[in-house]
Amino acid sequence: MPNILILGANGNLARVCTAYFLEHSDAKLSLYLRNAERLQNPNPERCQVIDGDVLNQAQLAQAMQGQDIVFASLSGDLKDQAQSIIQAMHATGLKRLIFISSMGIYDEVIGANYGAILDPYRESAAEIEASDLDYTLIRPAWFTNEEDVNYQVTRRNDTFKGMNVSMKSLADLILNLILKPHTEVRESLGVSKPL
């Protein structure tokens, strides 16, 4: 029964993942977010809600105590957030990180030029890839609210396939990585619905 720290727990993807993890595993979840009163605890027996800022080292390190895996689904200053996560994980001895990035950070989407809009995702991915953590970067296509679980995975140097993916599909992939924590370590996975 892994203990999972979910950073950015009030985001759309994180909320879908929280519900999916609770339904399909026995994991215990720590839901970390700013202004925690915005998020109702979905299962007080298996979840705790923690008010904190990813950029606050003391708060973040405290939240990491007793955790097995960190799952980050963040927005905003991603490079500084990635650096803060890496430092807090070093301070607490945690190694396993699953981090949501974006398709296109390696210019792997044929015919697409996302330009500077992806710089925060590129910079945060570079920080994580340069670390000694057991990370998996997830580079999803555009999120949908579809109920299906149907996805394909591409590697860092592969051409990205597809243009969308359901959040439930991402939740399924992430839960599989959580339940098999030694798989896809130090990998960057593109994820989309098969064409």
Secondary structure in CASP SS format (residue, H / E / C, confidence):
PFRMAT SS
TARGET T0000
AUTHOR 0000-0000-0000
METHOD secondary structure of the structure
MODEL  1
M C 1.00
P C 1.00
N E 1.00
I E 1.00
L E 1.00
I E 1.00
L E 1.00
G C 1.00
A C 1.00
N C 1.00
G C 1.00
N H 1.00
L H 1.00
A H 1.00
R H 1.00
V H 1.00
C H 1.00
T H 1.00
A H 1.00
Y H 1.00
F H 1.00
L H 1.00
E H 1.00
H H 1.00
S C 1.00
D C 1.00
A C 1.00
K E 1.00
L E 1.00
S E 1.00
L E 1.00
Y E 1.00
L E 1.00
R C 1.00
N C 1.00
A H 1.00
E H 1.00
R H 1.00
L C 1.00
Q C 1.00
N C 1.00
P C 1.00
N C 1.00
P C 1.00
E C 1.00
R C 1.00
C E 1.00
Q E 1.00
V E 1.00
I E 1.00
D E 1.00
G C 1.00
D C 1.00
V C 1.00
L C 1.00
N C 1.00
Q H 1.00
A H 1.00
Q H 1.00
L H 1.00
A H 1.00
Q H 1.00
A H 1.00
M H 1.00
Q C 1.00
G C 1.00
Q C 1.00
D C 1.00
I E 1.00
V E 1.00
F E 1.00
A E 1.00
S C 1.00
L C 1.00
S C 1.00
G C 1.00
D C 1.00
L H 1.00
K H 1.00
D H 1.00
Q H 1.00
A H 1.00
Q H 1.00
S H 1.00
I H 1.00
I H 1.00
Q H 1.00
A H 1.00
M H 1.00
H H 1.00
A H 1.00
T H 1.00
G C 1.00
L C 1.00
K C 1.00
R E 1.00
L E 1.00
I E 1.00
F E 1.00
I E 1.00
S C 1.00
S C 1.00
M C 1.00
G C 1.00
I C 1.00
Y C 1.00
D C 1.00
E C 1.00
V C 1.00
I C 1.00
G C 1.00
A C 1.00
N C 1.00
Y C 1.00
G H 1.00
A H 1.00
I H 1.00
L H 1.00
D H 1.00
P H 1.00
Y H 1.00
R H 1.00
E H 1.00
S H 1.00
A H 1.00
A H 1.00
E H 1.00
I H 1.00
E H 1.00
A H 1.00
S C 1.00
D C 1.00
L C 1.00
D E 1.00
Y E 1.00
T E 1.00
L E 1.00
I E 1.00
R E 1.00
P E 1.00
A C 1.00
W E 1.00
F E 1.00
T E 1.00
N C 1.00
E C 1.00
E C 1.00
D C 1.00
V C 1.00
N C 1.00
Y C 1.00
Q E 1.00
V E 1.00
T E 1.00
R C 1.00
R C 1.00
N C 1.00
D C 1.00
T C 1.00
F C 1.00
K C 1.00
G C 1.00
M C 1.00
N E 1.00
V E 1.00
S E 1.00
M H 1.00
K H 1.00
S H 1.00
L H 1.00
A H 1.00
D H 1.00
L H 1.00
I H 1.00
L H 1.00
N H 1.00
L H 1.00
I H 1.00
L H 1.00
K C 1.00
P C 1.00
H C 1.00
T C 1.00
E C 1.00
V C 1.00
R C 1.00
E E 1.00
S E 1.00
L E 1.00
G E 1.00
V E 1.00
S E 1.00
K C 1.00
P C 1.00
L C 1.00
END
